[in-house]
Amino acid sequence: MGGMRIFAAAAFTVLSIVAAGCGGSSSGVASGAALGTGAANLVPADASAFASVDTDLGSQQWTQLSALTKDFPARAKLLDQVNAELQKHQLTLKDDVEPALGPETDAAQLGKDDVVFTKPDDKAKLDALAKKLSTSDEQYTVQEIGGWSVVADAPDVFDRVRAAQNGSSLADSNTFKSAWAEVAGDALIRVYATGAAMKSGGTPATGPEWLAARAWADSSALRVQAVAKPNGAAPATSTQPMLHDVPSGATLAVSFHGSADLKRKLGRLAPKTPAGGFQLSDLAALASSDGVAYVRSSGLIPEIAIELAPKNPQTALTAARAAVARLGGAIGPVPLTVQLTNGKVVISDGPAAAAALHSGPKLTADQAYKDAIHAAGVPARTTFVAYADVTQLAPFLQVAAGALGGSATAPDPSLGDTLSHVGTVVAWGSADGGLTRFGAWIRPR
């Protein structure tokens, strides 16, 4: 379904238009808060995935996204990449894609078939786009159904869409309604997927029953929210007390609530994820411990430390030493040591990094950290919390990326240029009401 994937992806090219500063005006009303509420009435109830995108260039969401990303150096590069891909199909954004999309563009996965819904500004342009994307094996046509222009490549798909209007649509599914309600609100994109649609990332025994997500822009940050119904019990949460050990001025801090379930998951993934001799099985023995990791600028070599509070310190100490040994005793050029202090296992790149966990001012008292956590809306109890001052962290990330790639002395210059505009990032996981939740907050510099 190569052509249909491009067709569905056409909705996302609006991001490139706006990100590159080429967004136009629109007389449409901002539709982010109601994305998907209309087209879902035409989607068959057994759809395995559904996505709804705000393609109104004049909407408040796109205006805010453009303002937040106007200084990102990747804007022009992204547009060039999209244009190059479209040119392979003799298409252009301005003449073929923009006029063929309406204020909202939705796509659904129906088994092996995909179907796209939109309300184009120019129906003739949509017909022309469908024709250009057609191949000898896939003939895309457009039919008007329920007030929407529907694009598909098989007559039976149109029949299923028409039948869905009679009370058998995705919008009539209690599962979908519950999931969609969890990600209500303004959005650039809203997504829903069943466990069947996510088999490539797991199995019915390990993956969620369903997942819903949205991404949106507010006046100061980009945000992502995801909610999933786990196949089993939701993970336990905590107040992340070990965050209070992270020293003031840390540019990266990650705190997590370990669990036996996380240990089992890492153990199952371990055989599939070798990386330079290091495997996730090395971390599986440590995953049931609560822990925290931090990075703090300190001259040429930053302070790096991981602190774990295991139930069995000696077992965890042995596992940590084995993990460090598999890394060759270092991360790139940075040597690592492992020690047991006051019942906690500490992996660090030196005595100063380890000592800072137990003395001195703390990150949780830094105003910048407190402001970011508050603005992001991090709940009191979480499964993990991650905080990064990406602007300050950028030099270390460049060196780390080069080291892991075997080129520590020549980091990619464009990476630093991009990271220098990111600013602050906060991410977290939580669980309540039998659901697992994820949030991310990204404030550009």
N, C-alpha and C positions, 0 to 999 in steps of 0.2 A: 504493500500500500504506500509506495514511495510518494506518489503524487498527492494522495490524501494527507500524508504527514506534512507535506509542504503547505497544503491548503490550510490545515489546522494551525500550522506555525505562522501563517500569514498574519494571524491576529497578534502574534507576539512581535512582529516587526514594527508595530507601533512604538514599542519601547525604544527601538533603534532610532526611529524618526525623532522622538522627543529627546532622547539622550544625546543625539547629535545636534540638538538645537534647531531641528527642522520642523518641529511641530507646527501645525496650522491652527486656524481658529475653527470653531464649530458652534453652530446654534443649538446643539443638543444640550439637554439637561444632564448634569452629573448623574451617572447611573450606578456608581459603585455600590451603594447600599442595597440595591435591588438586583444585583447581578445573578442571573440564572433562574430567577423566580418565574420568568415567562417561558423560556425554552424548555425548562424541565417538564412542562405539561405535555410536550411532544416527544419526549425521550421515552422509549420503552422501559418498563420497570426493571427488566433484567440487565440493563446496561451495567457494565463492570466499571466504567469510569466516566466522569463528566467534568468538563472544565468550562468556566465562563470568564471572558476577558472584557474589560472596559476598553473599547476601541474608539471612544469619543475623545479626540485630541483636545477638545476644548473643556473637558471635564475638570473639576477641581483636583481630582486625584493626579491626572497627568500634569497639571499646572504645578502642583506641589512637588512631584517627582522631578520635573525639569529644573525647578529652583534648587532642589537639594543636590542634584548631580551636575549642575552646570560647569563646575570646575574639574570634573573627572577627566583625566587625559584619555581614558579609554573610549570616550564617546565617539569620536571620529573613526577610530579603529573598528568599533562595533558596527557602525554604519557601513563601512567599507566591506566588512565580512558578509553582511546581509546582502548588500548590493551584488557582490560577487556570486553569491549563491543563487540569487534571483536571475542573474544574467545567464546562468546555465540553462534556464528555462525561457530565455528571451522575455523576461519580465523586468519591470522597474517599479519602485515603490510609488512614485508620483502618478504614473500613468495607468498602472495595472492593479496595484494592491489597495492604495488608499481609497479610491472611489468605489471599490468593490465591497468594502466593509462598512457596516452600519455602526451605530453607537455601541453595540454589544455584539461580540462574536463568541459562539459556544461550540463545543465539540463533544461528541459522545462516542464511546467505544461499545460496539454491539458485537460481541464475539470477535470474528475476524474482520468485521466491517466497521468503518468509521463514518460518522455523519456530522456535517457542520451546519449550524444555524446562524443566520445574521439577517439584518434588515438594511440592505445596502443603500447608499445614497444614489447609486446608479445601477439599476438591475441589469442593464445591458453590459456594464463592466463586469459584473459578477458572472454572467453567462460567458463572456469572453475569457475570463480567468479560468473558469471551469474547463473550457475547451482547450486552452493552452496547456493545462496540466494533465489533460487526458493522454493516454497511451493506447497502444493496440490492445492491451490487456485490461485497461481501466478507463472506462468512458464516463466522465463526470458530467452530470446534468443538474439542472436547478429546477425545483418545483416549488410552487407557493402553497404552503400548508399552515393553517392556523395563524395567518398573519406574518409568517416568517418565510424567508427564502432558504430552502433546505437543499444542501448539496450532498449527493451520494453517487455511487457508481453501480448500484444494483436496484432494479425495480422493486424487489421485495423489501428493501430498506425503506423506501417511501411508503409501502403498504404498512409496514410496522409502525412508522411514525404516525400515519393517519389513524391506525387502530389505537394508539396510545392515548388519543384524545378522549376515548370512551371510558375513562376511569381506570386505565391500566398503565398509567405513566409513572415515571420516576418520581414525579411530584406527589403521587398518591402513595408511595412507599413510606411506611412509618420509619424504617431504618434511615432512608435518605432524609426525610424531614427532620429527624433528630440530629443527624450529622450536620446537615446544612444550617440548622439553627445554632449549632455550636460555633460556627464561623460567620455569624451575621455581622453586618456593619459595612462601612465603606471599604472598598477593595479595588485594586487594580486587576486582581485575578482571584477566583475562588475555585477550588478543586475538590472533587469527591472521588474516592476509589474504594472498591471492595477488596476483600482479601484475594479473590481470584485474579484481580488486575495486578496484584503485587507479588505474585508467585515468583517472579524473577529475583526478588529481593528476599525471599523467605519461602516458607511452606505453610499450608493451612495450620500445621501444628505449632508454628513459631510466630508467624506474622499476625498482624491485627485483623479483626473481622472487617473493619472499615477504617478509613482515614479521611479527614476533611481538613482543608487548609485554606488560608487566604494570605495575601500580601498587600500592603497598602502603605501610603505615605501620609504622614501628618505634617504639621508646620515645621517640625524640627528634625524628624528622623524617618527612616524606612523601617517598616515592621513586618514580621512574619509570625503567624499563629498556626499551629497544627494541633489537631485533636484526634485521638485514635481510640477505638474500642479494642482492648487487648484480648487475645485469645487465652484467657486465664485471668488470674488476679492482677490488679494494677500494682506497680512497684511501691515500696514503702518510701516515705519522705522524711526529711529531718529539717532542723533549723540551721544546718551546716555550721556547727560551732567551730570547726577547725579553720574557717575563714578568718577568725579572730587571731590566728597565729601568723597570717601573712603580713610581712613588714610594710610599713608606709612607703609609698612611692613605687610599688610593684606595677609594672606595665602589663603584666598578665597574671591572672589568678583563676584557678579552676578548683572548685570544691565539689566533692561528690559523696553521696551516701551509698556505700557499698552494700551488696546483697548477694545471697546465694544464687539468686536468679541471674544477676549480672555475671557471676562467675560461670554459671552453666552456659550462658550465651556466648561468652568469650571462648569457652572450651570448644563449643560446636564450630565456631568460626575459625579457630586456630589453624586447622589443616589447610584452609583455603587462602591464608593471608601471610605467606612468608615474605620477608623483606630483608635481604642482606643477612640471613641467618637468624634474625629475630622474628618471633612469632607471637601472636596474641596469647598462645598457651603460657607464655612466660608471665603474662599479666593476670591470667585467670586465677592463679593461686592468691593474688593480692586483691582481687576485685571485691571480695566480701568485706574488706576493710574500709572504714571511712577514711577519706584522704583529702589532701589539698596539694596543689602544685603552684609554683609562682616563678616568674622571671622578673628581675629588677636590674636596670642599667647600673653598671659599675665599672667605668673605664672601658677598656677594650673587650674584656670578657665579662658578660653579664652574670649576675648571681642567679643560679638555677637550683631549685630544690623541690623535692616531692616528699611529703610527710604522710605516713600511714599510721592508723591506730588499729592494729589487728587484734583479734581475740587471742591469737597464739603468736606472740612476737618472734619467738625463735624460728618457727616455721616460715613466717613472713620474711624474716631476715635472710634465710637460706634462699627463698624464692627470688627475693630482690637481687641478691648477689648473682644468682644464675641469670637473671634478666640482663643485668649490667654486663656480665661476662659475654653474653651473646652479642651485645652491641660493641664488643671489643674494648669494653671499659671506658667508652667515651661516646659523646655525640659529636661526630665530626672531629674537630681538633680539641674539644673540651673534655678533659678527663673527669670521671665520676667516681665518687666514693659512696659506700653504704655503711651506715652505723645504726646502732640501737641506743636511743636516748630516752630515758624515763618511760620505757615501755612502748615507744614509738619508733618506727623504722624511718630513717631519713636518708634519701638518696640526694646527693648534692654535688656541685662542682667545686666545693671548697669549704673550709671551716666557717668563713664569714656568712655564706649562704645558709648553712645549717644553724648557726648561732642566732641569726636574725629572726628565726621562727620562735625563739624563746625569750627574746628581750627587745626593748626599743619600741618606738611608736608603731601603730598598726594601720594597715590599709583601710580597715573598716571605719577609722576615724578621719580619713582624708575626705575633704569636702567634695572633691571631684568624684570620688567613688560613691559617696552617699547620694549626690545629685543624680548620677547615672542610674543607680539602682532604683531610686524613687521615680525618675522619669520613665524608666522602662516598665515599671509596675510589677516587679518581681514579687511573688507571693512569699509569705513568711516561711512556709514549708516547701521544700523542693527535693528533687532527686539529684540535681546538680545545679551549680551556678558557675558561669564563666564571665569574666570581666577582662577587657583588653583596651588599653590605650594604644591603638594601632599606630598612631603617628609616632609615638616614642618607641614602639616595639618594632617598627619597620626595619631599621638597620639589622637587628638581630635576626628577623625573619629572612632577610635577604641572604645573610651569611649561612643560616641554617639550611635554607633551600639549596644553596650552592653546595654545602657540605654533603647533604644527603644525596645530591645529584652528582657528586664527585668533582665539583668545581667551586670550591670554597673561596678561591681568590678572584673569581669573576662572576659575581651575582648578576642576574638580569637587571639592567638599569631601569627598564620599564616597570618592573615589579615595585621598586621603591617609589617611583613616581606615582603609581596608582595608590599604594598603601598610605602615602603621605597625605592623601585627601580623604581617607576613610574616617579618621577621628576615633570615636569611642564605640565599642561593641559590647553588648550584654546579651547573654543567652542563658536559658534555664529550662529545666524540665520539672514537671509537677504531676500530681495525680489526685483525683477526687471523683466521687460519684461513680467509681468503676471505670473511669476514663484516664488515659495518659495525655499529658499536655506538653507542648513545647512552645517557647516564645523566643524571639530574637528582636533586638532593638539596635539599629545602626545609625549613629549620628555622624554625618559627614563633618569634616573639619571646616 
